[in-house]
Amino acid sequence: MPGHTGDTMPTCNHCGAHVSERFARVFADENGDIHACISCSANAGIAEVARERARGT
Ligand SMILES: [Zn+2]
């Protein structure tokens, strides 16, 4: 089992769940923070997050 702390799985800041690197690349903000994962988005609506990002740039 990998025990080193070199590779950090991207995690959702909201619930702490692991997300895929691809998901992180799309939804992380400029600080690398992911404000909602797939399961969070099912509840909260990730469209809001995407809209915030679109406005930021
Ligand atoms: Zn989450």
N, CA, C, O and the ligand as a Tripos MOL2 file, in Angstrom:
@<TRIPOS>MOLECULE
protein
  229   227    58     0     0
PROTEIN
NO_CHARGES

@<TRIPOS>ATOM
      1 N           0.8360   -1.2110    0.0000 N.3       1 MET1
      2 CA          0.0000    0.0000    0.0000 C.3       1 MET1
      3 C           0.8600    1.2460    0.0000 C.2       1 MET1
      4 O           1.8750    1.2850    0.6950 O.2       1 MET1
      5 N           0.4990    2.2380   -0.7360 N.am      2 PRO2
      6 CA          1.2580    3.4840   -0.7440 C.3       2 PRO2
      7 C           1.1180    4.2240    0.5820 C.2       2 PRO2
      8 O           0.0090    4.5320    1.0190 O.2       2 PRO2
      9 N           2.2290    4.4990    1.2030 N.am      3 GLY3
     10 CA          2.1760    5.1440    2.5100 C.3       3 GLY3
     11 C           2.8260    6.4970    2.5250 C.2       3 GLY3
     12 O           2.8640    7.1540    3.5660 O.2       3 GLY3
     13 N           3.3440    6.9360    1.3850 N.am      4 HIS4
     14 CA          4.0170    8.2260    1.3800 C.3       4 HIS4
     15 C           3.0260    9.3770    1.2430 C.2       4 HIS4
     16 O           1.8960    9.2070    0.7850 O.2       4 HIS4
     17 N           3.4840   10.5380    1.6510 N.am      5 THR5
     18 CA          2.5930   11.6970    1.6470 C.3       5 THR5
     19 C           2.8690   12.5910    0.4400 C.2       5 THR5
     20 O           2.5620   13.7820    0.4690 O.2       5 THR5
     21 N           3.4380   12.0310   -0.6060 N.am      6 GLY6
     22 CA          3.7950   12.8440   -1.7530 C.3       6 GLY6
     23 C           2.5920   13.2030   -2.5950 C.2       6 GLY6
     24 O           2.3990   14.3670   -2.9450 O.2       6 GLY6
     25 N           1.7790   12.2090   -2.9220 N.am      7 ASP7
     26 CA          0.6430   12.4840   -3.8000 C.3       7 ASP7
     27 C          -0.6210   12.6900   -2.9810 C.2       7 ASP7
     28 O          -1.0670   11.7970   -2.2610 O.2       7 ASP7
     29 N          -1.1770   13.8610   -3.1030 N.am      8 THR8
     30 CA         -2.3900   14.1670   -2.3590 C.3       8 THR8
     31 C          -3.5840   14.0750   -3.2820 C.2       8 THR8
     32 O          -3.6550   14.7550   -4.3050 O.2       8 THR8
     33 N          -4.5030   13.2370   -2.9120 N.am      9 MET9
     34 CA         -5.7480   13.1600   -3.6720 C.3       9 MET9
     35 C          -6.5080   14.4530   -3.5000 C.2       9 MET9
     36 O          -6.6400   14.9390   -2.3770 O.2       9 MET9
     37 N          -7.0120   15.0250   -4.5740 N.am     10 PRO10
     38 CA         -7.8670   16.2070   -4.4340 C.3      10 PRO10
     39 C          -9.1340   15.8450   -3.6780 C.2      10 PRO10
     40 O          -9.7520   14.8120   -3.9350 O.2      10 PRO10
     41 N          -9.5070   16.6970   -2.7530 N.am     11 THR11
     42 CA        -10.7060   16.4280   -1.9590 C.3      11 THR11
     43 C         -11.6460   17.6180   -1.9880 C.2      11 THR11
     44 O         -11.2350   18.7580   -2.2030 O.2      11 THR11
     45 N         -12.9010   17.3260   -1.7680 N.am     12 CYS12
     46 CA        -13.9300   18.3500   -1.7180 C.3      12 CYS12
     47 C         -13.8190   19.1130   -0.4060 C.2      12 CYS12
     48 O         -13.7880   18.5070    0.6650 O.2      12 CYS12
     49 N         -13.7590   20.4350   -0.4820 N.am     13 ASN13
     50 CA        -13.6660   21.2390    0.7360 C.3      13 ASN13
     51 C         -14.9550   21.2000    1.5490 C.2      13 ASN13
     52 O         -14.9560   21.4710    2.7500 O.2      13 ASN13
     53 N         -16.0230   20.8690    0.8920 N.am     14 HIS14
     54 CA        -17.3250   20.9110    1.5510 C.3      14 HIS14
     55 C         -17.5410   19.6780    2.4120 C.2      14 HIS14
     56 O         -17.9290   19.7910    3.5750 O.2      14 HIS14
     57 N         -17.2940   18.5020    1.8500 N.am     15 CYS15
     58 CA        -17.5830   17.2650    2.5830 C.3      15 CYS15
     59 C         -16.3400   16.4180    2.8040 C.2      15 CYS15
     60 O         -16.3840   15.4510    3.5640 O.2      15 CYS15
     61 N         -15.2240   16.7620    2.1530 N.am     16 GLY16
     62 CA        -13.9910   16.0290    2.3670 C.3      16 GLY16
     63 C         -13.8520   14.7750    1.5310 C.2      16 GLY16
     64 O         -12.8980   14.0180    1.7100 O.2      16 GLY16
     65 N         -14.7670   14.5430    0.6360 N.am     17 ALA17
     66 CA        -14.7020   13.3520   -0.2030 C.3      17 ALA17
     67 C         -13.6240   13.4990   -1.2650 C.2      17 ALA17
     68 O         -13.3570   14.6000   -1.7470 O.2      17 ALA17
     69 N         -13.0090   12.3840   -1.6220 N.am     18 HIS18
     70 CA        -12.0250   12.4110   -2.6940 C.3      18 HIS18
     71 C         -12.7200   12.6300   -4.0330 C.2      18 HIS18
     72 O         -13.8010   12.0970   -4.2840 O.2      18 HIS18
     73 N         -12.0870   13.4130   -4.8770 N.am     19 VAL19
     74 CA        -12.6040   13.6090   -6.2310 C.3      19 VAL19
     75 C         -11.5050   13.2600   -7.2220 C.2      19 VAL19
     76 O         -10.3300   13.2000   -6.8610 O.2      19 VAL19
     77 N         -11.8860   13.0330   -8.4560 N.am     20 SER20
     78 CA        -10.9040   12.6810   -9.4760 C.3      20 SER20
     79 C         -10.0840   13.9120   -9.8520 C.2      20 SER20
     80 O         -10.5220   15.0480   -9.6730 O.2      20 SER20
     81 N          -8.8800   13.6620  -10.3800 N.am     21 GLU21
     82 CA         -8.0270   14.7840  -10.7870 C.3      21 GLU21
     83 C          -8.7010   15.6060  -11.8680 C.2      21 GLU21
     84 O          -8.5730   16.8300  -11.9170 O.2      21 GLU21
     85 N          -9.4200   14.9090  -12.7310 N.am     22 ARG22
     86 CA        -10.1060   15.6060  -13.8210 C.3      22 ARG22
     87 C         -11.1770   16.5230  -13.2510 C.2      22 ARG22
     88 O         -11.3330   17.6620  -13.6930 O.2      22 ARG22
     89 N         -11.9030   16.0260  -12.2790 N.am     23 PHE23
     90 CA        -12.9370   16.8460  -11.6430 C.3      23 PHE23
     91 C         -12.2940   18.0480  -10.9710 C.2      23 PHE23
     92 O         -12.7950   19.1680  -11.0740 O.2      23 PHE23
     93 N         -11.1820   17.8100  -10.2830 N.am     24 ALA24
     94 CA        -10.4910   18.8880   -9.5820 C.3      24 ALA24
     95 C         -10.0290   19.9560  -10.5590 C.2      24 ALA24
     96 O         -10.0920   21.1510  -10.2700 O.2      24 ALA24
     97 N          -9.5590   19.5070  -11.7300 N.am     25 ARG25
     98 CA         -9.0420   20.4580  -12.7000 C.3      25 ARG25
     99 C         -10.1600   21.3860  -13.1980 C.2      25 ARG25
    100 O          -9.9380   22.5600  -13.4960 O.2      25 ARG25
    101 N         -11.3510   20.8220  -13.2760 N.am     26 VAL26
    102 CA        -12.4690   21.6010  -13.8000 C.3      26 VAL26
    103 C         -13.0420   22.5270  -12.7290 C.2      26 VAL26
    104 O         -13.3780   23.6780  -13.0100 O.2      26 VAL26
    105 N         -13.1500   22.0200  -11.5030 N.am     27 PHE27
    106 CA        -13.9340   22.7460  -10.5150 C.3      27 PHE27
    107 C         -13.1100   23.4270   -9.4310 C.2      27 PHE27
    108 O         -13.6620   24.1890   -8.6370 O.2      27 PHE27
    109 N         -11.8080   23.1760   -9.3760 N.am     28 ALA28
    110 CA        -10.9990   23.8620   -8.3820 C.3      28 ALA28
    111 C         -10.8350   25.3320   -8.7570 C.2      28 ALA28
    112 O         -10.7540   25.6780   -9.9360 O.2      28 ALA28
    113 N         -10.7880   26.1890   -7.7420 N.am     29 ASP29
    114 CA        -10.5620   27.5980   -8.0420 C.3      29 ASP29
    115 C          -9.0620   27.8610   -8.1520 C.2      29 ASP29
    116 O          -8.2680   26.9200   -8.1610 O.2      29 ASP29
    117 N          -8.6720   29.1190   -8.2370 N.am     30 GLU30
    118 CA         -7.2640   29.4390   -8.4650 C.3      30 GLU30
    119 C          -6.3660   29.0070   -7.3140 C.2      30 GLU30
    120 O          -5.1520   28.8940   -7.4770 O.2      30 GLU30
    121 N          -6.9610   28.7680   -6.1550 N.am     31 ASN31
    122 CA         -6.1960   28.2940   -5.0040 C.3      31 ASN31
    123 C          -6.1830   26.7700   -4.9140 C.2      31 ASN31
    124 O          -5.5830   26.2030   -4.0010 O.2      31 ASN31
    125 N          -6.8390   26.1180   -5.8510 N.am     32 GLY32
    126 CA         -6.9000   24.6660   -5.8150 C.3      32 GLY32
    127 C          -7.9680   24.1480   -4.8790 C.2      32 GLY32
    128 O          -7.9900   22.9630   -4.5480 O.2      32 GLY32
    129 N          -8.8430   25.0220   -4.4560 N.am     33 ASP33
    130 CA         -9.9260   24.6030   -3.5640 C.3      33 ASP33
    131 C         -11.1170   24.1180   -4.3700 C.2      33 ASP33
    132 O         -11.5480   24.7590   -5.3290 O.2      33 ASP33
    133 N         -11.6370   22.9750   -3.9580 N.am     34 ILE34
    134 CA        -12.8190   22.4290   -4.6210 C.3      34 ILE34
    135 C         -14.0010   22.6250   -3.6830 C.2      34 ILE34
    136 O         -14.0530   22.0440   -2.5990 O.2      34 ILE34
    137 N         -14.9310   23.4350   -4.1050 N.am     35 HIS35
    138 CA        -16.0140   23.8300   -3.2070 C.3      35 HIS35
    139 C         -17.1750   22.8590   -3.2070 C.2      35 HIS35
    140 O         -18.0380   22.9290   -2.3320 O.2      35 HIS35
    141 N         -17.2130   21.9670   -4.1600 N.am     36 ALA36
    142 CA        -18.2770   20.9740   -4.1920 C.3      36 ALA36
    143 C         -17.8510   19.7950   -5.0490 C.2      36 ALA36
    144 O         -17.2910   19.9710   -6.1320 O.2      36 ALA36
    145 N         -18.1200   18.5870   -4.5550 N.am     37 CYS37
    146 CA        -17.8480   17.3980   -5.3340 C.3      37 CYS37
    147 C         -19.1440   16.9320   -5.9930 C.2      37 CYS37
    148 O         -20.1620   17.6220   -5.9480 O.2      37 CYS37
    149 N         -19.0870   15.7650   -6.5960 N.am     38 ILE38
    150 CA        -20.2700   15.2730   -7.2970 C.3      38 ILE38
    151 C         -21.4150   15.0810   -6.3330 C.2      38 ILE38
    152 O         -22.5520   15.4380   -6.6400 O.2      38 ILE38
    153 N         -21.1300   14.5200   -5.1620 N.am     39 SER39
    154 CA        -22.2410   14.2780   -4.2350 C.3      39 SER39
    155 C         -22.7610   15.5780   -3.6460 C.2      39 SER39
    156 O         -23.9610   15.7040   -3.4030 O.2      39 SER39
    157 N         -21.8830   16.5500   -3.4110 N.am     40 CYS40
    158 CA        -22.3410   17.8550   -2.9420 C.3      40 CYS40
    159 C         -23.1960   18.5260   -4.0070 C.2      40 CYS40
    160 O         -24.2270   19.1270   -3.7050 O.2      40 CYS40
    161 N         -22.7600   18.4180   -5.2390 N.am     41 SER41
    162 CA        -23.4740   19.0940   -6.3150 C.3      41 SER41
    163 C         -24.8630   18.5160   -6.4800 C.2      41 SER41
    164 O         -25.7920   19.2080   -6.8970 O.2      41 SER41
    165 N         -24.9980   17.2550   -6.1550 N.am     42 ALA42
    166 CA        -26.3200   16.6300   -6.2410 C.3      42 ALA42
    167 C         -27.2710   17.2990   -5.2620 C.2      42 ALA42
    168 O         -28.4750   17.3800   -5.5040 O.2      42 ALA42
    169 N         -26.7180   17.7770   -4.1570 N.am     43 ASN43
    170 CA        -27.5580   18.4320   -3.1590 C.3      43 ASN43
    171 C         -27.6460   19.9350   -3.4030 C.2      43 ASN43
    172 O         -28.7360   20.5080   -3.3950 O.2      43 ASN43
    173 N         -26.5060   20.5640   -3.6170 N.am     44 ALA44
    174 CA        -26.4660   22.0260   -3.6420 C.3      44 ALA44
    175 C         -26.6220   22.5880   -5.0440 C.2      44 ALA44
    176 O         -27.1320   23.6950   -5.2190 O.2      44 ALA44
    177 N         -26.1870   21.8330   -6.0410 N.am     45 GLY45
    178 CA        -26.2340   22.3720   -7.4000 C.3      45 GLY45
    179 C         -24.8930   22.9580   -7.7670 C.2      45 GLY45
    180 O         -24.5640   24.0700   -7.3540 O.2      45 GLY45
    181 N         -24.1130   22.2210   -8.5400 N.am     46 ILE46
    182 CA        -22.7640   22.6780   -8.8410 C.3      46 ILE46
    183 C         -22.7860   23.7820   -9.8780 C.2      46 ILE46
    184 O         -21.7570   24.4100  -10.1290 O.2      46 ILE46
    185 N         -23.9020   24.0280  -10.4690 N.am     47 ALA47
    186 CA        -24.0120   25.1210  -11.4330 C.3      47 ALA47
    187 C         -23.6320   26.4400  -10.7700 C.2      47 ALA47
    188 O         -23.0640   27.3270  -11.4060 O.2      47 ALA47
    189 N         -23.9500   26.5550   -9.4940 N.am     48 GLU48
    190 CA        -23.6060   27.7790   -8.7670 C.3      48 GLU48
    191 C         -22.1010   27.9650   -8.7280 C.2      48 GLU48
    192 O         -21.5960   29.0680   -8.9380 O.2      48 GLU48
    193 N         -21.3900   26.8860   -8.4580 N.am     49 VAL49
    194 CA        -19.9300   26.9520   -8.3870 C.3      49 VAL49
    195 C         -19.3600   27.3080   -9.7410 C.2      49 VAL49
    196 O         -18.4710   28.1530   -9.8500 O.2      49 VAL49
    197 N         -19.8660   26.6680  -10.7610 N.am     50 ALA50
    198 CA        -19.3750   26.9190  -12.1070 C.3      50 ALA50
    199 C         -19.6300   28.3690  -12.5000 C.2      50 ALA50
    200 O         -18.8020   28.9880  -13.1690 O.2      50 ALA50
    201 N         -20.7590   28.9040  -12.0910 N.am     51 ARG51
    202 CA        -21.0870   30.2760  -12.4240 C.3      51 ARG51
    203 C         -20.1370   31.2480  -11.7170 C.2      51 ARG51
    204 O         -19.7090   32.2480  -12.2950 O.2      51 ARG51
    205 N         -19.8160   30.9370  -10.4630 N.am     52 GLU52
    206 CA        -18.8580   31.7680   -9.7350 C.3      52 GLU52
    207 C         -17.5190   31.8010  -10.4430 C.2      52 GLU52
    208 O         -16.8970   32.8550  -10.5800 O.2      52 GLU52
    209 N         -17.0830   30.6320  -10.8920 N.am     53 ARG53
    210 CA        -15.8010   30.5310  -11.5790 C.3      53 ARG53
    211 C         -15.8290   31.3550  -12.8580 C.2      53 ARG53
    212 O         -14.8810   32.0810  -13.1600 O.2      53 ARG53
    213 N         -16.8990   31.2400  -13.5910 N.am     54 ALA54
    214 CA        -16.9970   31.9390  -14.8700 C.3      54 ALA54
    215 C         -16.9270   33.4340  -14.6570 C.2      54 ALA54
    216 O         -16.3690   34.1610  -15.4790 O.2      54 ALA54
    217 N         -17.4890   33.8890  -13.5630 N.am     55 ARG55
    218 CA        -17.4970   35.3150  -13.2740 C.3      55 ARG55
    219 C         -16.1020   35.7980  -12.8800 C.2      55 ARG55
    220 O         -15.7170   36.9330  -13.1640 O.2      55 ARG55
    221 N         -15.3480   34.9040  -12.2150 N.am     56 GLY56
    222 CA        -14.0390   35.2840  -11.6870 C.3      56 GLY56
    223 C         -13.0210   35.5700  -12.7730 C.2      56 GLY56
    224 O         -12.0820   36.3340  -12.5480 O.2      56 GLY56
    225 N         -13.1800   34.9820  -13.9340 N.am     57 THR57
    226 CA        -12.1670   35.1540  -14.9540 C.3      57 THR57
    227 C         -12.4870   36.2410  -15.9560 C.2      57 THR57
    228 O         -11.7030   36.4840  -16.8740 O.2      57 THR57
    229 ZN        -18.3830   17.2130   -1.4000 Zn       58 ZN58
@<TRIPOS>BOND
     1     1     2 1
     2     2     3 1
     3     3     4 2
     4     3     5 am
     5     5     6 1
     6     6     7 1
     7     7     8 2
     8     7     9 am
     9     9    10 1
    10    10    11 1
    11    11    12 2
    12    11    13 am
    13    13    14 1
    14    14    15 1
    15    15    16 2
    16    15    17 am
    17    17    18 1
    18    18    19 1
    19    19    20 2
    20    19    21 am
    21    21    22 1
    22    22    23 1
    23    23    24 2
    24    23    25 am
    25    25    26 1
    26    26    27 1
    27    27    28 2
    28    27    29 am
    29    29    30 1
    30    30    31 1
    31    31    32 2
    32    31    33 am
    33    33    34 1
    34    34    35 1
    35    35    36 2
    36    35    37 am
    37    37    38 1
    38    38    39 1
    39    39    40 2
    40    39    41 am
    41    41    42 1
    42    42    43 1
    43    43    44 2
    44    43    45 am
    45    45    46 1
    46    46    47 1
    47    47    48 2
    48    47    49 am
    49    49    50 1
    50    50    51 1
    51    51    52 2
    52    51    53 am
    53    53    54 1
    54    54    55 1
    55    55    56 2
    56    55    57 am
    57    57    58 1
    58    58    59 1
    59    59    60 2
    60    59    61 am
    61    61    62 1
    62    62    63 1
    63    63    64 2
    64    63    65 am
    65    65    66 1
    66    66    67 1
    67    67    68 2
    68    67    69 am
    69    69    70 1
    70    70    71 1
    71    71    72 2
    72    71    73 am
    73    73    74 1
    74    74    75 1
    75    75    76 2
    76    75    77 am
    77    77    78 1
    78    78    79 1
    79    79    80 2
    80    79    81 am
    81    81    82 1
    82    82    83 1
    83    83    84 2
    84    83    85 am
    85    85    86 1
    86    86    87 1
    87    87    88 2
    88    87    89 am
    89    89    90 1
    90    90    91 1
    91    91    92 2
    92    91    93 am
    93    93    94 1
    94    94    95 1
    95    95    96 2
    96    95    97 am
    97    97    98 1
    98    98    99 1
    99    99   100 2
   100    99   101 am
   101   101   102 1
   102   102   103 1
   103   103   104 2
   104   103   105 am
   105   105   106 1
   106   106   107 1
   107   107   108 2
   108   107   109 am
   109   109   110 1
   110   110   111 1
   111   111   112 2
   112   111   113 am
   113   113   114 1
   114   114   115 1
   115   115   116 2
   116   115   117 am
   117   117   118 1
   118   118   119 1
   119   119   120 2
   120   119   121 am
   121   121   122 1
   122   122   123 1
   123   123   124 2
   124   123   125 am
   125   125   126 1
   126   126   127 1
   127   127   128 2
   128   127   129 am
   129   129   130 1
   130   130   131 1
   131   131   132 2
   132   131   133 am
   133   133   134 1
   134   134   135 1
   135   135   136 2
   136   135   137 am
   137   137   138 1
   138   138   139 1
   139   139   140 2
   140   139   141 am
   141   141   142 1
   142   142   143 1
   143   143   144 2
   144   143   145 am
   145   145   146 1
   146   146   147 1
   147   147   148 2
   148   147   149 am
   149   149   150 1
   150   150   151 1
   151   151   152 2
   152   151   153 am
   153   153   154 1
   154   154   155 1
   155   155   156 2
   156   155   157 am
   157   157   158 1
   158   158   159 1
   159   159   160 2
   160   159   161 am
   161   161   162 1
   162   162   163 1
   163   163   164 2
   164   163   165 am
   165   165   166 1
   166   166   167 1
   167   167   168 2
   168   167   169 am
   169   169   170 1
   170   170   171 1
   171   171   172 2
   172   171   173 am
   173   173   174 1
   174   174   175 1
   175   175   176 2
   176   175   177 am
   177   177   178 1
   178   178   179 1
   179   179   180 2
   180   179   181 am
   181   181   182 1
   182   182   183 1
   183   183   184 2
   184   183   185 am
   185   185   186 1
   186   186   187 1
   187   187   188 2
   188   187   189 am
   189   189   190 1
   190   190   191 1
   191   191   192 2
   192   191   193 am
   193   193   194 1
   194   194   195 1
   195   195   196 2
   196   195   197 am
   197   197   198 1
   198   198   199 1
   199   199   200 2
   200   199   201 am
   201   201   202 1
   202   202   203 1
   203   203   204 2
   204   203   205 am
   205   205   206 1
   206   206   207 1
   207   207   208 2
   208   207   209 am
   209   209   210 1
   210   210   211 1
   211   211   212 2
   212   211   213 am
   213   213   214 1
   214   214   215 1
   215   215   216 2
   216   215   217 am
   217   217   218 1
   218   218   219 1
   219   219   220 2
   220   219   221 am
   221   221   222 1
   222   222   223 1
   223   223   224 2
   224   223   225 am
   225   225   226 1
   226   226   227 1
   227   227   228 2
@<TRIPOS>SUBSTRUCTURE
     1 MET1         2 RESIDUE 1 A MET
     2 PRO2         6 RESIDUE 1 A PRO
     3 GLY3        10 RESIDUE 1 A GLY
     4 HIS4        14 RESIDUE 1 A HIS
     5 THR5        18 RESIDUE 1 A THR
     6 GLY6        22 RESIDUE 1 A GLY
     7 ASP7        26 RESIDUE 1 A ASP
     8 THR8        30 RESIDUE 1 A THR
     9 MET9        34 RESIDUE 1 A MET
    10 PRO10       38 RESIDUE 1 A PRO
    11 THR11       42 RESIDUE 1 A THR
    12 CYS12       46 RESIDUE 1 A CYS
    13 ASN13       50 RESIDUE 1 A ASN
    14 HIS14       54 RESIDUE 1 A HIS
    15 CYS15       58 RESIDUE 1 A CYS
    16 GLY16       62 RESIDUE 1 A GLY
    17 ALA17       66 RESIDUE 1 A ALA
    18 HIS18       70 RESIDUE 1 A HIS
    19 VAL19       74 RESIDUE 1 A VAL
    20 SER20       78 RESIDUE 1 A SER
    21 GLU21       82 RESIDUE 1 A GLU
    22 ARG22       86 RESIDUE 1 A ARG
    23 PHE23       90 RESIDUE 1 A PHE
    24 ALA24       94 RESIDUE 1 A ALA
    25 ARG25       98 RESIDUE 1 A ARG
    26 VAL26      102 RESIDUE 1 A VAL
    27 PHE27      106 RESIDUE 1 A PHE
    28 ALA28      110 RESIDUE 1 A ALA
    29 ASP29      114 RESIDUE 1 A ASP
    30 GLU30      118 RESIDUE 1 A GLU
    31 ASN31      122 RESIDUE 1 A ASN
    32 GLY32      126 RESIDUE 1 A GLY
    33 ASP33      130 RESIDUE 1 A ASP
    34 ILE34      134 RESIDUE 1 A ILE
    35 HIS35      138 RESIDUE 1 A HIS
    36 ALA36      142 RESIDUE 1 A ALA
    37 CYS37      146 RESIDUE 1 A CYS
    38 ILE38      150 RESIDUE 1 A ILE
    39 SER39      154 RESIDUE 1 A SER
    40 CYS40      158 RESIDUE 1 A CYS
    41 SER41      162 RESIDUE 1 A SER
    42 ALA42      166 RESIDUE 1 A ALA
    43 ASN43      170 RESIDUE 1 A ASN
    44 ALA44      174 RESIDUE 1 A ALA
    45 GLY45      178 RESIDUE 1 A GLY
    46 ILE46      182 RESIDUE 1 A ILE
    47 ALA47      186 RESIDUE 1 A ALA
    48 GLU48      190 RESIDUE 1 A GLU
    49 VAL49      194 RESIDUE 1 A VAL
    50 ALA50      198 RESIDUE 1 A ALA
    51 ARG51      202 RESIDUE 1 A ARG
    52 GLU52      206 RESIDUE 1 A GLU
    53 ARG53      210 RESIDUE 1 A ARG
    54 ALA54      214 RESIDUE 1 A ALA
    55 ARG55      218 RESIDUE 1 A ARG
    56 GLY56      222 RESIDUE 1 A GLY
    57 THR57      226 RESIDUE 1 A THR
    58 ZN58       229 GROUP 0 **** ****
